[in-house]
């Protein structure tokens, strides 16, 4: 039995499908079971991983735990201790390629996620563990650009030449499934990136190709971009926007880190940003198109 936290999220949901296709029994934790829309073969558990006492009974009989730090927040040690008490053998957690950077350069800290603390807790928890160090998620493009793309053919933002290596969520889920179901990755911290270093300008062009419209990225000053994000209802603190922009500034004019870890682990090339864009066109198309 495998327990998946963040079961309805970008990684948890495809992970459930992959685990089931490989014969695993699955429990999915969600705060809202009525709206979770999880498959019938998933044992749906109502609970809040940031309050481990609410999912204590769900850990009974579980051999593997998928640990999403965004869902767990600061309850890292408490959840791992409870998992050990309940007989869990292995935990697979999401981390980040920038885990060792200055905390001020980690926007995830503004969302309550401390990847460094997660990895330290894993190494000391007494369980088998795997920490998946992830680059930028391709899905970030939806929050950053989808509203603009639906409205017009120009995406306004700072630092057009800033580069990243966006990773498809299906690759992260596939590696997580491998880590949970085999012994191949125990005790490792694989660096999972997309296969290409792409500038923001290039990514917007790729999105345009996917939806069949010519799109272009128009660089504007960071302060103007920040004001526009706030006006569009960006759902995080202003300081998070500042940290995101600081990271973009540092990545101008230099290739992003890319690794072969996804291909080595899965035995196939990592999915490209173009493949991601093609499978997410609905998010970028106006309702009438």
Rosetta blueprint (number, residue, H / E / L):
1 X L
2 X E
3 X E
4 X E
5 X L
6 X L
7 X L
8 X L
9 X L
10 X L
11 X L
12 X H
13 X H
14 X H
15 X H
16 X H
17 X H
18 X H
19 X H
20 X H
21 X H
22 X L
23 X L
24 X L
25 X L
26 X E
27 X E
28 X E
29 X E
30 X E
31 X L
32 X L
33 X H
34 X H
35 X H
36 X H
37 X L
38 X L
39 X L
40 X L
41 X L
42 X E
43 X E
44 X E
45 X E
46 X E
47 X L
48 X L
49 X L
50 X L
51 X L
52 X H
53 X H
54 X H
55 X H
56 X L
57 X H
58 X H
59 X H
60 X L
61 X L
62 X L
63 X L
64 X E
65 X E
66 X E
67 X E
68 X L
69 X H
70 X H
71 X H
72 X H
73 X L
74 X L
75 X L
76 X H
77 X H
78 X H
79 X H
80 X H
81 X H
82 X H
83 X H
84 X H
85 X H
86 X L
87 X L
88 X L
89 X L
90 X E
91 X E
92 X E
93 X E
94 X E
95 X E
96 X E
97 X L
98 X L
99 X L
100 X L
101 X L
102 X L
103 X H
104 X H
105 X H
106 X L
107 X H
108 X H
109 X H
110 X H
111 X H
112 X L
113 X L
114 X L
115 X H
116 X H
117 X H
118 X H
119 X H
120 X H
121 X H
122 X H
123 X H
124 X H
125 X L
126 X L
127 X L
128 X E
129 X E
130 X E
131 X E
132 X E
133 X E
134 X E
135 X L
136 X L
137 X E
138 X L
139 X L
140 X H
141 X H
142 X H
143 X H
144 X H
145 X H
146 X H
147 X H
148 X H
149 X H
150 X H
151 X H
152 X L
153 X L
154 X E
155 X E
156 X E
157 X E
158 X L
159 X L
160 X L
161 X L
162 X E
163 X E
164 X E
165 X L
166 X L
167 X E
168 X L
169 X H
170 X H
171 X H
172 X H
173 X H
174 X H
175 X H
176 X H
177 X H
178 X H
179 X H
180 X H
181 X H
182 X L
183 X L
184 X L
185 X L
186 X L
187 X L
188 X L
189 X L
190 X L
191 X E
192 X E
193 X L
194 X L
195 X L
196 X L
197 X L
198 X E
199 X E
200 X H
201 X H
202 X H
203 X H
204 X H
205 X H
206 X H
207 X H
208 X H
209 X H
210 X H
211 X H
212 X L
213 X L
214 X L
215 X L
216 X E
217 X E
218 X E
219 X E
220 X L
221 X L
222 X H
223 X H
224 X H
225 X H
226 X H
227 X H
228 X H
229 X H
230 X H
231 X H
232 X L
233 X L
234 X L
235 X L
236 X L
237 X L
238 X H
239 X H
240 X H
241 X H
242 X H
243 X H
244 X H
245 X H
246 X H
247 X H
248 X H
249 X H
250 X H
251 X L
252 X E
253 X L
254 X L
255 X L
256 X L
257 X L
258 X L
259 X L
260 X L
261 X H
262 X H
263 X H
264 X H
265 X H
266 X H
267 X L
268 X L
269 X L
270 X L
271 X L
272 X L
273 X H
274 X H
275 X H
276 X H
277 X H
278 X H
279 X L
280 X L
281 X H
282 X H
283 X H
284 X L
285 X L
286 X L
287 X L
288 X L
289 X L
